[in-house]
Amino acid sequence: MWTTRRAAGAALKILHHLHQCCKPTALRRGTDGLCRFMSSSGPPWRLLFFGTDNFAVESLKLLTSSRSSSEDIVESLEVVTLSGNVPVKTFAEQNHLPVHRWPPDIVDGQFDVGVVVSFGCLLHERLINKFPYGILNVHPSLLPRWRGPAPIFHTVLHGDTVTGVTIIQIRPHRFDVGPILNQELHQVPDNCTADELGAVLATKGGHLLIDTLRTLSERLPHKREQGETGAIFAPKINTSMSWVVWEEQTCDQIDRLYRAIACRIPLRTTWMGKTVKLLDFVGKCHISLSDETRKPVPGSVTYQKESNTLAVCCKDGWVGFKAVLLKKRLSALDFYNGYLHQTVKKTPHETAGGLFVSRQGGTEAHQKREKLVL
């Protein structure tokens, strides 16, 4: 009798363990054509998160807090990030999340879903196929518009009035081409900078990710291929984009360029053969010249005493800056007293000595920017 009770107790323990560990299974065909068993038919999910920067941290924050919520979306959460003191690694360590080095050494069935947010590395097919439900990506644009590493910068640079966030399923070999699972529009605020827009889209993207994970099993059968209509690439920003072409760029174009990239790379021009960084942009200026008979040429610089602003002539008007960086940071008044006033006294007529001159090659960079949306 005692032996029978002991055997029954052991059997109950085994059944309890199986109930806790074994979720319903289903089959999924991987990108390599092989069928694999899914470890679950729905949330809570075992997640592996790939990310690096502050944009990615917003999604990671929401996933972390979801572990203790009543919704049962996240069962476990681990992180893959790059070497160095990147924001995602800092957040993971502060919140005691397991951190894997890139590339991660994981086995089939260890995780249900992967999540990639602003990671920057192409994931190989063999890694993607280790996740029964695939790998999701949070992308801050309305794909297929602005595929690539810098969608937010190009949204502002090209004056888009509507953008959004897209959740796609990662595909091997190419960035940002996978099928769409979820998408949400966002009106671009007037005069916003890339940093301001990025902060809003990071939060919106995190919430859209949670919504997608909540209903992932239902969304996967209805995922939508992107297609190539309207597809535009958003390349990384670099210093070649920062050179102002006074002869070709309008006030609005310079305004958008400043709001798009100045948080990373200051706008630049040349003065007497030296590079000048243009700081504290104030937008379009309405000025009256002392000599109205002489038409200014693009690059002409004048000091506006009333507003303490350097006004520069461009293709269709004047734009203003409160400061410049030459050898050191100079206010508009400092630049006028130390450089502009002295040059104008020596060369009263319009010469290169009294102008901000567009850098050679700047025209080519401007034309490349404009061709992106043609």
Salt bridges, closest charged atoms under 4 A:
ASP32 OD2 - ARG36 NH2 2.92
GLU58 OE2 - LYS61 NZ 3.38
GLU71 OE2 - ARG214 NE 2.87
GLU75 OE1 - LYS23 NZ 2.63
GLU78 OE1 - HIS100 NE2 2.54
ASP108 OD2 - ARG36 NE 3.96
ASP108 OD1 - LYS130 NZ 3.90
ASP112 OD1 - ARG46 NH2 2.93
GLU125 OE1 - HIS173 NE2 3.96
ASP160 OD2 - ARG145 NE 2.88
ASP176 OD1 - HIS139 ND1 3.47
GLU184 OE2 - LYS204 NZ 3.20
ASP195 OD1 - ARG264 NH1 2.95
ASP211 OD1 - ARG214 NH1 3.35
ASP211 OD2 - ARG219 NH2 3.12
GLU225 OE2 - ARG171 NH2 2.64
GLU228 OE1 - ARG147 NH1 3.18
ASP255 OD2 - ARG259 NE 3.02
ASP280 OD2 - ARG329 NH2 2.45
ASP291 OD2 - ARG294 NE 3.59
GLU350 OE2 - ARG294 NH1 3.06
GLU364 OE2 - LYS368 NZ 3.71
